[in-house]
Amino acid sequence: MTVEQEKTRASLAREGIAAADIWTIMDHEAEADVRWQEGRVAALVYLAGDDVAEVAKNAYLRGFSGNGLAPTAFPSLKRYESEVVDMTAGLLHAPAGLGNITSGGTESILLAVKIARDRARVRQPEITAPEIVLPETAHPGFDKAAHYFGLKTIRTPVGPDWRVDIDAYRAAITGNTVLLVGSAPNYVYTMIDPIPELSEFARERDICFHVDACVGGFFLPFVEKLGHEIIPFDFRNPGVTTISADLHKFGYTAKGASTLICRDEDIYQYQGYYFDNWPGGTYRTPTLTGTRPGGAIAAAWAVMNYLGEDGYLRLTRKTMTFMRWLRDEIEAMPDFYVVGEPDMSLIAYASDTVDMVAVGDGMAARGWRVYLERVPPSIHLMLSPGHEPFLSGYLNDLREVTELVKSGEILRKTEELKYGQ
Ligand SMILES: Cc1ncc(COP(=O)(O)O)c(C=O)c1O
């Protein structure tokens, strides 16, 4: 820690602060946060309407003191979790309701990798250096998992259409491969990977295949029900062994909630952890964490029940309608093209004529949170239903900023804006 940092280091006050003063401080601090209520960030916060947020908050408070670590002490949470898993498994055409609520997409991915590693240890004990094959567009959570659990990731390229190059993917599969990965959709180019083909690769070798539907798991099933043609991405593909689907994204529930769903007991048996050599008793957890927040579990159950299929269909229809409009508007601007063929409400747009980093800087100066992608340099948006009223303002700014970049009045300030910052 530098001297400068030392000066601002907080220490516990001798006397507590009155709650009213704490609220004042917190409201003041929140003023510097991105204005998500005004649609200024197209990621991180998923807007489904004030009514849905109220249900999530109220349910969160009801579950607030509960701990998902102890289902016998909190049978309410046990019921909520098991019903959320059943409902999610139903949406994803899973043969059984096997799986759990986790803290988020990354934890679901970590568990999927652990399952594949532990299953291979039993079924292919000759493998000493297990590998994961995944498209280069897959989420970094897989590399994190590989790092934690002692596996290696082999990332394979996309082709000119920004879709994974199937031949390169197949060629990367070796005798050391224990897990294949596909996304529905991937964050980067916003498309569903060719899950049916990848599923066959996994089936031929009897290895695990995880579909990362963290983004699409609670959206794509409704896109399909609305009659849009999409690549079938779920357990209808016989090689799929696990799917992650995030409740706290397009499930519209409180943060701290995703699901990992397993095809059958053969897969699910490798998910949990059990330790029986502790004076404190036995320790058994289905996920990576110990204590699990009752609020997040309760909120997930409440929002799913509040919305029901009709609610999710309504929100999905609305989003798909404005996405079509947005895409047409962007493509009508002579300087931009949409990268790939977006399957849902994620979209990346790029340019051959203007510097996208300068455009990003111009948009950021007007209060929009910008996420730039590297290849091709593009601006990425991840939109939820509540973004609709803000899109015209966004496009107006985009048109003006683009002209200012072209006339040299806005110059590139930033080298690169990184994901997650
Ligand atoms: C495709 C995909 N998978 C996984 C994740 C990780 O989710 P989380 O941030 O909840 O851990 C994300 C996050 O945006 C994602 O886009």
The ligand as an ORCA input file, in Angstrom:
! r2SCAN-3c Opt
* xyz 0 1
  C     -22.062    -15.490    -21.696
  C     -21.760    -15.219    -20.244
  N     -21.480    -16.245    -19.429
  C     -21.205    -16.061    -18.119
  C     -21.199    -14.814    -17.557
  C     -20.813    -14.642    -16.110
  O     -21.874    -14.249    -15.321
  P     -21.655    -13.580    -13.881
  O     -21.107    -12.209    -14.109
  O     -23.017    -13.617    -13.274
  O     -20.695    -14.413    -13.102
  C     -21.501    -13.701    -18.373
  C     -21.522    -12.346    -17.839
  O     -21.884    -11.395    -18.490
  C     -21.774    -13.915    -19.750
  O     -22.030    -12.878    -20.585
*
